[in-house]
Amino acid sequence: MPEYLVELYSAAEPDPAALARLGGGSAVRYLRSILIPGDETALHLFEADSAERVVEVFEQAGLSANRVVAAVDMQGPTIVGKKRRKT
């Protein structure tokens, strides 16, 4: 399912539980957030059918997203069992 990044410009710290409830069983699912306190910015990642659906869910919750854009998750490699070398 496509992922969308929601930008909110606010000094208020978001409530992850409230974000997880957005969509209430619809095709919108909260994944995670990144806070940038120095810029008073919060970035929230959601899975959804479309950016428009994410905007609708935010509006239904009384929230206003400053920006919603398509996102591509590029997770780094997972290193398992790697030992440190002695120098």
N, CA, C and O atoms as a GROMACS GRO file, in nm:
protein
  348
    1MET      N    1   0.086  -0.118   0.000
    1MET     CA    2   0.000   0.000   0.000
    1MET      C    3   0.090   0.124   0.000
    1MET      O    4   0.194   0.123   0.066
    2PRO      N    5   0.052   0.228  -0.072
    2PRO     CA    6   0.133   0.350  -0.075
    2PRO      C    7   0.148   0.415   0.063
    2PRO      O    8   0.062   0.400   0.150
    3GLU      N    9   0.258   0.486   0.080
    3GLU     CA   10   0.283   0.557   0.206
    3GLU      C   11   0.284   0.707   0.179
    3GLU      O   12   0.324   0.753   0.072
    4TYR      N   13   0.240   0.784   0.280
    4TYR     CA   14   0.231   0.929   0.269
    4TYR      C   15   0.290   0.994   0.394
    4TYR      O   16   0.267   0.949   0.506
    5LEU      N   17   0.366   1.101   0.372
    5LEU     CA   18   0.426   1.177   0.480
    5LEU      C   19   0.340   1.300   0.504
    5LEU      O   20   0.311   1.376   0.413
    6VAL      N   21   0.300   1.317   0.630
    6VAL     CA   22   0.219   1.432   0.670
    6VAL      C   23   0.307   1.525   0.750
    6VAL      O   24   0.368   1.484   0.849
    7GLU      N   25   0.315   1.651   0.708
    7GLU     CA   26   0.393   1.751   0.780
    7GLU      C   27   0.298   1.839   0.860
    7GLU      O   28   0.199   1.890   0.808
    8LEU      N   29   0.331   1.857   0.988
    8LEU     CA   30   0.256   1.946   1.076
    8LEU      C   31   0.356   2.042   1.138
    8LEU      O   32   0.457   2.000   1.194
    9TYR      N   33   0.328   2.170   1.127
    9TYR     CA   34   0.415   2.272   1.184
    9TYR      C   35   0.352   2.322   1.312
    9TYR      O   36   0.258   2.402   1.310
   10SER      N   37   0.406   2.274   1.424
   10SER     CA   38   0.350   2.308   1.555
   10SER      C   39   0.451   2.275   1.662
   10SER      O   40   0.530   2.181   1.649
   11ALA      N   41   0.449   2.353   1.769
   11ALA     CA   42   0.537   2.325   1.883
   11ALA      C   43   0.479   2.215   1.972
   11ALA      O   44   0.550   2.159   2.056
   12ALA      N   45   0.350   2.184   1.953
   12ALA     CA   46   0.284   2.082   2.036
   12ALA      C   47   0.333   1.943   1.998
   12ALA      O   48   0.347   1.911   1.880
   13GLU      N   49   0.359   1.862   2.099
   13GLU     CA   50   0.402   1.725   2.075
   13GLU      C   51   0.280   1.639   2.043
   13GLU      O   52   0.183   1.641   2.119
   14PRO      N   53   0.281   1.564   1.932
   14PRO     CA   54   0.165   1.485   1.894
   14PRO      C   55   0.146   1.364   1.986
   14PRO      O   56   0.241   1.316   2.047
   15ASP      N   57   0.024   1.318   1.994
   15ASP     CA   58  -0.010   1.200   2.073
   15ASP      C   59  -0.012   1.079   1.980
   15ASP      O   60  -0.102   1.067   1.897
   16PRO      N   61   0.087   0.988   1.991
   16PRO     CA   62   0.092   0.872   1.902
   16PRO      C   63  -0.034   0.786   1.908
   16PRO      O   64  -0.076   0.732   1.805
   17ALA      N   65  -0.095   0.774   2.024
   17ALA     CA   66  -0.218   0.695   2.035
   17ALA      C   67  -0.330   0.759   1.954
   17ALA      O   68  -0.408   0.689   1.889
   18ALA      N   69  -0.339   0.891   1.959
   18ALA     CA   70  -0.442   0.962   1.881
   18ALA      C   71  -0.416   0.946   1.732
   18ALA      O   72  -0.510   0.928   1.654
   19LEU      N   73  -0.290   0.952   1.692
   19LEU     CA   74  -0.256   0.935   1.552
   19LEU      C   75  -0.291   0.794   1.505
   19LEU      O   76  -0.340   0.776   1.393
   20ALA      N   77  -0.268   0.695   1.589
   20ALA     CA   78  -0.299   0.556   1.554
   20ALA      C   79  -0.449   0.535   1.537
   20ALA      O   80  -0.491   0.447   1.462
   21ARG      N   81  -0.531   0.616   1.606
   21ARG     CA   82  -0.676   0.603   1.594
   21ARG      C   83  -0.732   0.672   1.469
   21ARG      O   84  -0.847   0.649   1.433
   22LEU      N   85  -0.652   0.755   1.404
   22LEU     CA   86  -0.700   0.824   1.283
   22LEU      C   87  -0.742   0.720   1.180
   22LEU      O   88  -0.674   0.619   1.161
   23GLY      N   89  -0.851   0.744   1.117
   23GLY     CA   90  -0.900   0.651   1.016
   23GLY      C   91  -0.999   0.552   1.070
   23GLY      O   92  -1.080   0.499   0.994
   24GLY      N   93  -0.995   0.525   1.200
   24GLY     CA   94  -1.092   0.438   1.266
   24GLY      C   95  -1.130   0.314   1.188
   24GLY      O   96  -1.249   0.289   1.167
   25GLY      N   97  -1.034   0.236   1.145
   25GLY     CA   98  -1.064   0.113   1.074
   25GLY      C   99  -1.073   0.131   0.924
   25GLY      O  100  -1.101   0.036   0.851
   26SER      N  101  -1.049   0.253   0.875
   26SER     CA  102  -1.051   0.275   0.731
   26SER      C  103  -0.919   0.229   0.670
   26SER      O  104  -0.839   0.162   0.736
   27ALA      N  105  -0.897   0.265   0.547
   27ALA     CA  106  -0.775   0.223   0.479
   27ALA      C  107  -0.658   0.318   0.505
   27ALA      O  108  -0.569   0.330   0.421
   28VAL      N  109  -0.657   0.385   0.620
   28VAL     CA  110  -0.547   0.472   0.658
   28VAL      C  111  -0.486   0.416   0.785
   28VAL      O  112  -0.555   0.394   0.884
   29ARG      N  113  -0.354   0.393   0.782
   29ARG     CA  114  -0.287   0.333   0.898
   29ARG      C  115  -0.163   0.414   0.934
   29ARG      O  116  -0.077   0.438   0.849
   30TYR      N  117  -0.155   0.455   1.061
   30TYR     CA  118  -0.040   0.528   1.113
   30TYR      C  119   0.078   0.434   1.128
   30TYR      O  120   0.063   0.322   1.178
   31LEU      N  121   0.198   0.477   1.083
   31LEU     CA  122   0.318   0.394   1.094
   31LEU      C  123   0.415   0.446   1.199
   31LEU      O  124   0.455   0.372   1.289
   32ARG      N  125   0.454   0.575   1.188
   32ARG     CA  126   0.549   0.631   1.286
   32ARG      C  127   0.562   0.782   1.265
   32ARG      O  128   0.512   0.838   1.168
   33SER      N  129   0.632   0.844   1.359
   33SER     CA  130   0.652   0.990   1.354
   33SER      C  131   0.798   1.025   1.379
   33SER      O  132   0.872   0.949   1.443
   34ILE      N  133   0.837   1.140   1.329
   34ILE     CA  134   0.967   1.200   1.358
   34ILE      C  135   0.940   1.343   1.401
   34ILE      O  136   0.875   1.419   1.329
   35LEU      N  137   0.991   1.380   1.517
   35LEU     CA  138   0.976   1.517   1.566
   35LEU      C  139   1.105   1.593   1.544
   35LEU      O  140   1.214   1.540   1.565
   36ILE      N  141   1.092   1.719   1.499
   36ILE     CA  142   1.207   1.806   1.481
   36ILE      C  143   1.181   1.930   1.566
   36ILE      O  144   1.133   2.031   1.516
   37PRO      N  145   1.213   1.921   1.698
   37PRO     CA  146   1.178   2.028   1.792
   37PRO      C  147   1.233   2.165   1.754
   37PRO      O  148   1.165   2.266   1.771
   38GLY      N  149   1.355   2.171   1.703
   38GLY     CA  150   1.416   2.298   1.667
   38GLY      C  151   1.342   2.372   1.556
   38GLY      O  152   1.352   2.494   1.545
   39ASP      N  153   1.269   2.298   1.474
   39ASP     CA  154   1.192   2.357   1.364
   39ASP      C  155   1.042   2.359   1.393
   39ASP      O  156   0.963   2.403   1.310
   40GLU      N  157   1.004   2.310   1.512
   40GLU     CA  158   0.862   2.297   1.548
   40GLU      C  159   0.786   2.224   1.437
   40GLU      O  160   0.682   2.269   1.390
   41THR      N  161   0.842   2.110   1.399
   41THR     CA  162   0.786   2.030   1.290
   41THR      C  163   0.771   1.886   1.336
   41THR      O  164   0.855   1.833   1.408
   42ALA      N  165   0.661   1.824   1.291
   42ALA     CA  166   0.640   1.682   1.314
   42ALA      C  167   0.609   1.618   1.179
   42ALA      O  168   0.528   1.669   1.102
   43LEU      N  169   0.676   1.508   1.152
   43LEU     CA  170   0.655   1.432   1.029
   43LEU      C  171   0.590   1.299   1.067
   43LEU      O  172   0.643   1.226   1.151
   44HIS      N  173   0.478   1.269   1.006
   44HIS     CA  174   0.403   1.147   1.038
   44HIS      C  175   0.390   1.064   0.911
   44HIS      O  176   0.353   1.116   0.806
   45LEU      N  177   0.419   0.936   0.922
   45LEU     CA  178   0.412   0.846   0.808
   45LEU      C  179   0.287   0.759   0.820
   45LEU      O  180   0.262   0.696   0.923
   46PHE      N  181   0.208   0.755   0.711
   46PHE     CA  182   0.085   0.677   0.706
   46PHE      C  183   0.082   0.590   0.582
   46PHE      O  184   0.140   0.625   0.479
   47GLU      N  185   0.014   0.477   0.591
   47GLU     CA  186  -0.021   0.396   0.475
   47GLU      C  187  -0.164   0.432   0.440
   47GLU      O  188  -0.249   0.444   0.529
   48ALA      N  189  -0.193   0.449   0.311
   48ALA     CA  190  -0.329   0.483   0.269
   48ALA      C  191  -0.346   0.458   0.121
   48ALA      O  192  -0.248   0.442   0.048
   49ASP      N  193  -0.471   0.455   0.078
   49ASP     CA  194  -0.501   0.438  -0.065
   49ASP      C  195  -0.460   0.560  -0.145
   49ASP      O  196  -0.420   0.548  -0.261
   50SER      N  197  -0.469   0.679  -0.083
   50SER     CA  198  -0.436   0.803  -0.155
   50SER      C  199  -0.404   0.915  -0.057
   50SER      O  200  -0.439   0.907   0.061
   51ALA      N  201  -0.336   1.019  -0.106
   51ALA     CA  202  -0.308   1.136  -0.023
   51ALA      C  203  -0.438   1.203   0.017
   51ALA      O  204  -0.450   1.254   0.128
   52GLU      N  205  -0.535   1.203  -0.072
   52GLU     CA  206  -0.665   1.265  -0.043
   52GLU      C  207  -0.733   1.198   0.075
   52GLU      O  208  -0.797   1.265   0.157
   53ARG      N  209  -0.720   1.068   0.084
   53ARG     CA  210  -0.781   0.994   0.196
   53ARG      C  211  -0.713   1.032   0.328
   53ARG      O  212  -0.781   1.044   0.430
   54VAL      N  213  -0.583   1.052   0.327
   54VAL     CA  214  -0.512   1.095   0.448
   54VAL      C  215  -0.562   1.233   0.490
   54VAL      O  216  -0.589   1.255   0.608
   55VAL      N  217  -0.576   1.325   0.395
   55VAL     CA  218  -0.626   1.459   0.425
   55VAL      C  219  -0.767   1.451   0.484
   55VAL      O  220  -0.797   1.520   0.582
   56GLU      N  221  -0.854   1.367   0.426
   56GLU     CA  222  -0.991   1.351   0.478
   56GLU      C  223  -0.992   1.305   0.623
   56GLU      O  224  -1.067   1.357   0.705
   57VAL      N  225  -0.907   1.207   0.653
   57VAL     CA  226  -0.902   1.152   0.789
   57VAL      C  227  -0.854   1.259   0.887
   57VAL      O  228  -0.908   1.270   0.998
   58PHE      N  229  -0.755   1.338   0.848
   58PHE     CA  230  -0.707   1.446   0.935
   58PHE      C  231  -0.817   1.548   0.958
   58PHE      O  232  -0.838   1.593   1.071
   59GLU      N  233  -0.888   1.586   0.852
   59GLU     CA  234  -0.996   1.684   0.865
   59GLU      C  235  -1.108   1.632   0.954
   59GLU      O  236  -1.164   1.707   1.034
   60GLN      N  237  -1.143   1.505   0.940
   60GLN     CA  238  -1.246   1.444   1.024
   60GLN      C  239  -1.208   1.448   1.172
   60GLN      O  240  -1.294   1.456   1.259
   61ALA      N  241  -1.077   1.442   1.199
   61ALA     CA  242  -1.028   1.446   1.337
   61ALA      C  243  -1.009   1.589   1.386
   61ALA      O  244  -0.967   1.610   1.500
   62GLY      N  245  -1.039   1.686   1.301
   62GLY     CA  246  -1.022   1.826   1.339
   62GLY      C  247  -0.879   1.875   1.331
   62GLY      O  248  -0.844   1.976   1.392
   63LEU      N  249  -0.796   1.804   1.257
   63LEU     CA  250  -0.655   1.841   1.241
   63LEU      C  251  -0.632   1.895   1.101
   63LEU      O  252  -0.703   1.858   1.007
   64SER      N  253  -0.535   1.980   1.088
   64SER     CA  254  -0.504   2.036   0.957
   64SER      C  255  -0.359   2.005   0.923
   64SER      O  256  -0.267   2.055   0.987
   65ALA      N  257  -0.340   1.921   0.823
   65ALA     CA  258  -0.206   1.887   0.779
   65ALA      C  259  -0.154   2.001   0.693
   65ALA      O  260  -0.223   2.049   0.603
   66ASN      N  261  -0.031   2.044   0.719
   66ASN     CA  262   0.028   2.151   0.639
   66ASN      C  263   0.066   2.102   0.500
   66ASN      O  264   0.064   2.177   0.403
   67ARG      N  265   0.103   1.974   0.494
   67ARG     CA  266   0.144   1.916   0.366
   67ARG      C  267   0.132   1.765   0.374
   67ARG      O  268   0.164   1.705   0.476
   68VAL      N  269   0.086   1.704   0.264
   68VAL     CA  270   0.080   1.558   0.253
   68VAL      C  271   0.142   1.520   0.119
   68VAL      O  272   0.096   1.566   0.014
   69VAL      N  273   0.246   1.437   0.123
   69VAL     CA  274   0.316   1.398   0.001
   69VAL      C  275   0.342   1.248   0.001
   69VAL      O  276   0.352   1.186   0.107
   70ALA      N  277   0.352   1.190  -0.118
   70ALA     CA  278   0.386   1.049  -0.130
   70ALA      C  279   0.528   1.028  -0.076
   70ALA      O  280   0.615   1.113  -0.092
   71ALA      N  281   0.549   0.915  -0.012
   71ALA     CA  282   0.680   0.884   0.048
   71ALA      C  283   0.722   0.743   0.011
   71ALA      O  284   0.639   0.656  -0.014
   72VAL      N  285   0.853   0.722   0.007
   72VAL     CA  286   0.910   0.591  -0.019
   72VAL      C  287   0.998   0.555   0.099
   72VAL      O  288   1.093   0.627   0.130
   73ASP      N  289   0.967   0.445   0.165
   73ASP     CA  290   1.043   0.400   0.282
   73ASP      C  291   1.168   0.327   0.234
   73ASP      O  292   1.159   0.227   0.163
   74MET      N  293   1.284   0.378   0.273
   74MET     CA  294   1.411   0.318   0.233
   74MET      C  295   1.489   0.282   0.358
   74MET      O  296   1.586   0.350   0.393
   75GLN      N  297   1.448   0.176   0.424
   75GLN     CA  298   1.513   0.135   0.547
   75GLN      C  299   1.654   0.085   0.518
   75GLN      O  300   1.681   0.024   0.415
   76GLY      N  301   1.742   0.114   0.613
   76GLY     CA  302   1.880   0.070   0.600
   76GLY      C  303   1.891  -0.080   0.624
   76GLY      O  304   1.796  -0.143   0.669
   77PRO      N  305   2.005  -0.136   0.593
   77PRO     CA  306   2.024  -0.281   0.612
   77PRO      C  307   2.026  -0.318   0.760
   77PRO      O  308   2.067  -0.240   0.845
   78THR      N  309   1.981  -0.437   0.786
   78THR     CA  310   1.984  -0.490   0.922
   78THR      C  311   2.109  -0.575   0.936
   78THR      O  312   2.132  -0.666   0.857
   79ILE      N  313   2.190  -0.546   1.036
   79ILE     CA  314   2.312  -0.621   1.059
   79ILE      C  315   2.288  -0.715   1.177
   79ILE      O  316   2.259  -0.671   1.288
   80VAL      N  317   2.300  -0.844   1.150
   80VAL     CA  318   2.276  -0.944   1.253
   80VAL      C  319   2.404  -1.022   1.277
   80VAL      O  320   2.467  -1.070   1.183
   81GLY      N  321   2.441  -1.034   1.403
   81GLY     CA  322   2.554  -1.117   1.440
   81GLY      C  323   2.690  -1.064   1.399
   81GLY      O  324   2.788  -1.140   1.397
   82LYS      N  325   2.699  -0.937   1.367
   82LYS     CA  326   2.830  -0.881   1.329
   82LYS      C  327   2.912  -0.852   1.455
   82LYS      O  328   2.862  -0.792   1.549
   83LYS      N  329   3.035  -0.896   1.455
   83LYS     CA  330   3.124  -0.876   1.568
   83LYS      C  331   3.217  -0.762   1.539
   83LYS      O  332   3.256  -0.739   1.425
   84ARG      N  333   3.253  -0.689   1.645
   84ARG     CA  334   3.350  -0.580   1.631
   84ARG      C  335   3.489  -0.639   1.613
   84ARG      O  336   3.526  -0.738   1.675
   85ARG      N  337   3.563  -0.575   1.526
   85ARG     CA  338   3.703  -0.616   1.505
   85ARG      C  339   3.792  -0.551   1.610
   85ARG      O  340   3.773  -0.435   1.646
   86LYS      N  341   3.888  -0.626   1.657
   86LYS     CA  342   3.987  -0.571   1.750
   86LYS      C  343   4.098  -0.508   1.667
   86LYS      O  344   4.145  -0.565   1.568
   87THR      N  345   4.139  -0.390   1.709
   87THR     CA  346   4.248  -0.322   1.635
   87THR      C  347   4.374  -0.318   1.715
   87THR      O  348   4.474  -0.264   1.668
   0.00000   0.00000   0.00000
